[in-house]
Amino acid sequence: MTTAQVAALTTAQIGVLTTDDIDGLTTGQAGALTTAQIAAMSTDNLASFSTEQIAALGTRIFASLSSGQVRALSTDQIDVLSSAQLASLSTAAIGGLETEDMATFSSAELGALSTRTIAALSTANFAELTSAQLTGLSAAQVAAISSAQVGVLNSDQIDGLSTGQIAALTSSQIRSLSTENLASFSTDQVMALSTRAIAALSTDQLVAMTTDQIEALTPAQVAALNSAGISALSSEDLAEFSTADIAAINTAALAGLSTQDIDDLTSDQLRALTSAQIQALKDDQIAAVIAAYQSL
């Protein structure tokens, strides 16, 4: 049959084809199949396609596949799909992928998926992605990841994220990170966190951060901490603050400094307090500042 004749077959005619009939199709004939014909095909017939036949199907075909049809595809069939074919899958169809299928994705193929499709990946599938695969995600894709998806990432996957990807993390995504995962951030990754992400950190997350991570915070990030955030820092953490960090503490956040914290400040840190910060201190904090100066 010519490709035109194949394309002319009715859905009823397609519906009675056997797997042997499917096996006999050339790649050219397979590529001529329409979305209506594919929709009329049994999952058994679709699963019988050779990898060459699957690779010959147009993107319009993949855009029309149901989750059941995608689920029927073998790992070998998924493995030969191009980035364009994978990118054509709908958010509903992507739900048909099995965890074994995800292992076949290259970083480029993962990066070709739309932000909506990325967000539609099940947490089970997302958890199976390797750090090498995750490098293919764009900043926009990272920002589209659900909090539930972020929550299933392990420390190895987190460690593999670039600073650009880390910078794209949203407030809700940051809040979904376990304390163990946050503590595994490199100092470069910590520095890449947006001020909105820093402001979203819970006290438990801040407590879990290492002194090296605290030392890596920029003045702009320090300025994003609220009083609860400042209060969550230990004296050892505050000792890592540069004078620029001290001067950057939001006046409203100064309420989080205990008198003991103030007593532990170095002379350079004390001198770094701005006039606005001094004016914002409570009476007991002022007394602690005076006492700290007297003990120098």
N, C-alpha and C positions, 0 to 999 in steps of 0.2 A: 504493500500500500504506500502511496505517496504521503508526504507530510500533510498535504491538503486534505487527503481522504481520511487520515487519522483524525485531524481536527474536526472533520465533518461528522464523525461518529456521534450518535445520540447518547445521552446519559444512560438510557435503557440498554443500549448495545454495550457500553462500557461496563455496565453493572454485571453482565453475564460473562465477562472475560475471565479466564482461568489464570492461575499463576504461570502456567506454561505459555499462555498467550502473551502475558506481560514479559516473560523472559525473552520472547522472540522479537520484541521491539528494538529497533536500532536506537542509538542515542538521538538521531535526528527525529525519529518518530516520537520518542519520549518527550523531546523538547517541543513538539508541536501540540501536546496535550493542553487542553484549556482548563481553566479553574473549575468550570462546571463538571468536566469529565473527571478531574481528580477528586472532586467532592463526592462523585457518584461511585468512586472506587472503594472496595472493601479495604479495611486496614491490612488484611492478609496480603492483598495484591500490592498495596503500597510497600509493605515490608519486604516483598519479593523483588523489588527493583534492585538491580545491580548498582554498585557505587558509581559506575559510569553513567547509568541512566539517571540516577539521582542528581549527579553533577550537571546533567544536561537540562534539568528543569529550570524554567525561568523564575525570576524573583516574584513575578505576579502569582505563580503557583504557591510559593512559600508564604506569601502574604495572605493566602486564602486557607491555609491549613488550619485544622482544628487542633486542640490540645490532644485529643484522642489519636489523631493521625500522627502527630509529632511523637507521641508516646510509643507508637507502633514502630517507629524507625529504629533500626539497630544502631549501636555505637559506631560501627564501621560506616554506616550511611551518614550519620551526623559528622563523622570525622572528615568526610570529603566535601562538606558544604563550604562554599566560599563565604567570605565576609559579607558580601552583598546579599547572598541567600539568607544567612543568619539574621542580618539586619532587617530583612523583610518580614520576619516572624512577628505576629501580633503579640500583645501583652497576654492575651488568653492562650495563644499557642505555646508561648515560652513555658507555660506551666506544665506542659507535657514532657519537658526534658527531665531525664533521670540524673542522679548524681554521677553515674558513670559517664553520661554524655558530656557533663561539664569538663571532665578531664581532657576531652579532645579539643577544647577551645584554646586557640593561641591567644596571646595578649592582644594582638591586632584584631582578632575576631571578637573578642570581648569588648574592645574599644569601639567596634563598629556598631554595637547595639545602641538603640536609642535610650535616652534617659528614662523614659517610661518603661521600656523593656527591662532595663537593669533593675529598676525598682520592683518589677513584677517577679523577679527571680525568687524562688522559695528560700527560706532561711537555710534549709537543708542543702540546697544547691550552692548557695552563696558561701556556706561554711566550707565547702569542698574546694573552693578556688585556691590556688597556690599563690604565694607572694609574687612569683614570676608572672602569673596571669594578671594579677591585680595591677601590675605596673602599666597595663594597657588602658586603664580607666582614665578618662579625662577629668579635669576639675569639675566640669558640669555633671558628669556621671557620678562622681564621688558625692557631690552635693545632693544628688537625687536618691542616694541609697537611704533606705528606711532605717530608723533607729533599731528596729528588730534585726536587720541585716548586720548593722555595725556591732550589735550586741553579741553576735555569734563568731566574730573574728577572734582568732587567737593571737598571741604575742608575736609569733613568727610572721603572720600576715601583716600585722601592724608595723613591725620593724621594716617590712619591705616597701611601705608607702613612701613616696617622695615628699619633699617639703611642699611642693606645689599641691599635691593631693591633700596633705595635712591642712594646708591653708584653706582648702575648700570645705572642710568639715563644718557643719552647722552647729548651733547651740544644742539642739535636741540630740544630734548624733554624739556630741561630746558627753552629754549627760548619760548616754547609754553605754559608754565605755566602762568596763570593769576597772577597779582600782589597780589590779595587776597589769592590765593592758596599758593604762596610762603611765604607770611606773616604768614600763618598758620603752617608752618614748626616748629617742636619742635627744641630746641637747639641741641639735639642729631642728628636730621635729617640734620640740617645745617652742623654740623661737619662731617657728612658722605658724603657730596657732594664732588665729585672729583674735582681736580684743573681745569680740562677741563670744567667742568660744571660751576664752579665759574667764569672762564674767559669768559664764554658765557653769563653771566647775563647782561641784559640791564640796562641802567641807571634808568629807571622807576622801574625795579625790585629791584635794590639796594636801591632806595629811599623808597620803600615800606617795606623793611626789618626793623624789630624792633631793638632797641638798644641791647636787649638781644641776638638777633640772630647775630648781628654784633660782640658782645663781644665773642660769641661762635666760631667765625672764628679762625682757626689755623694759625700759621705763614706761613705754606705752601699755604694755601688758600689765605691769604693776598698777598702773592708774586705773585699769579696768576692774581690779579686785574691790569687792565691797567690804564692809566691816566684818562680816562673818568670814570672808576669805582671809583677811588679815589676821583675824583671831585664830584661824586654823593653823597658821604658820608657827612653828616652834622658834625658840630663841636661836637655835642653830640655823634655821632657815633665814631668819632676819639678819643674822650675821653675814650671810652671803649677799645681802643687798648692797649695791654700790651707792655712793652718795646721790647719784642721779636717780636711782630707784627710790631712795628715801624721799627725795624731793618730789617724786611723781605720785606718791600715795595720795589718793583722793581725800580731801578734807573730811568728807562724810565717813570715809573708811577708817579714819584715825581712831574712831571709837573702838575698833577692834584691837588696838594696842593695849596690853595690860601694863601696869606700872612696872612689873618685872621686866617686860619686853623693853621698856624705855630705859630701865636701869642697865640693861645688857647692851645698849647701843654704844658704839665706839664714839670717840670724840669727833671724828670726821662725820659720822652719821648724825650726831646731835647738831653739829654746825650746819648740816645740809637741810635741816628743817626750815621751811620757808616761813615768812611772816604770816601768810594765810593759814598755814598749818598750825603755827603756834597759837593763833587766835582761835582756832577751832578746837583746841585741846580742852578737856574737862579739868576741873580744879585738881583732882588727884593726879592727873597726868602732868599738869604744870608743876605740881610739887615734885613729881618724880624727875622731871627734866632738870629742875633746879638742883635737886639732890645729886643727880648724875653729874652735872657740871661741877658741883662742889667736890665730888670724889675724884675728879680728874687730876 
